[in-house]
Amino acid sequence: MSVNSIPMSWLVVGFAGQAMFSGRFLVQWISSERRRKSIIPVMFWWLSLAGGLLLLSYAVLRRDPVIILGQSAGLVVYVRNLILIRRENGNTQGTAADDPEGAK
């Protein structure tokens, strides 16, 4: 499948997914600089999940087994981290996972 045969709407999905996926590193970097230590904000995991889902959709359209496998495996990690954060926030108040910068 050449780029010319990909509908514009799917190219937008692919580029949006890549932008979200790449943007998570910018969010992590800014949060770490503000705190003066390495942290992974909750928004990192949400951007990973959203970008991963969009990239997986694009990979399925392209029938690219390499990207499908890679994004599928990553989605498990992103969802699991969000579950762990939710559990931690449900059990305690004001934890490190309850990062106000992650919501920005």
Secondary structure, DSSP 4 states (H G I P E B T S, - for coil): --GGGS-HHHHHHHHHHHHHHHHHHHHHHHHHHHHTS----HHHHHHHHHHHHHHHHHHHHHT-HHHHHHHHHHHHHHHHHHHHHHHHHHHSSS-TTS-GGGG-
